[in-house]
């Protein structure tokens, strides 16, 4: 097990605090290429939002996941690990891979 470091934004004014989570060594290694942060949902403290992006990506390319603030499959620790793994597998920033979609809303 190793330590993953992230920035926590604290309500109500978004004060920044450094925090860490113990995760498997493999995931800790993946996280080194990412910028990680988290915050509680503003009106629902039972939820935590995690953000991740590769260091070379723009801030608007962040990926996010929402966790339940408690134990279980959707616990913060499990969701953070899943997010780190998912972002690590991405070759390009999300904005670079989106294709334009022509949708006809006149039905």
CORWOGI-V199103 format. One record per residue. N is the residue number from 1. RES is the residue in one letter. NEAR is the number of other ideal C-beta (glycine too) atoms within 8 Angstrom. Layout:
BEGIN
{{N & RES & NEAR} {N & RES & NEAR}}
END
This chain:
BEGIN
{{1 & X & 5} {2 & X & 10} {3 & X & 8} {4 & X & 14} {5 & X & 8} {6 & X & 13} {7 & X & 10} {8 & X & 11} {9 & X & 10} {10 & X & 9} {11 & X & 8} {12 & X & 4} {13 & X & 5} {14 & X & 8} {15 & X & 6} {16 & X & 8} {17 & X & 7} {18 & X & 8} {19 & X & 9} {20 & X & 8} {21 & X & 10} {22 & X & 8} {23 & X & 14} {24 & X & 8} {25 & X & 7} {26 & X & 6} {27 & X & 13} {28 & X & 12} {29 & X & 8} {30 & X & 11} {31 & X & 12} {32 & X & 6} {33 & X & 7} {34 & X & 13} {35 & X & 7} {36 & X & 14} {37 & X & 10} {38 & X & 14} {39 & X & 11} {40 & X & 10} {41 & X & 11} {42 & X & 6} {43 & X & 3} {44 & X & 7} {45 & X & 6} {46 & X & 7} {47 & X & 11} {48 & X & 13} {49 & X & 12} {50 & X & 16} {51 & X & 10} {52 & X & 12} {53 & X & 14} {54 & X & 10} {55 & X & 7} {56 & X & 3} {57 & X & 9} {58 & X & 7} {59 & X & 6} {60 & X & 5} {61 & X & 11} {62 & X & 9} {63 & X & 12} {64 & X & 9} {65 & X & 10} {66 & X & 9} {67 & X & 14} {68 & X & 10} {69 & X & 9} {70 & X & 6} {71 & X & 3} {72 & X & 7} {73 & X & 4} {74 & X & 7} {75 & X & 11} {76 & X & 12} {77 & X & 9} {78 & X & 11} {79 & X & 14} {80 & X & 17} {81 & X & 11} {82 & X & 9} {83 & X & 13} {84 & X & 16} {85 & X & 10} {86 & X & 9} {87 & X & 12} {88 & X & 9} {89 & X & 5} {90 & X & 10} {91 & X & 2} {92 & X & 6} {93 & X & 11} {94 & X & 9} {95 & X & 8} {96 & X & 7} {97 & X & 7} {98 & X & 6} {99 & X & 4} {100 & X & 4} {101 & X & 4} {102 & X & 4} {103 & X & 4} {104 & X & 5} {105 & X & 4} {106 & X & 3} {107 & X & 3}}
END
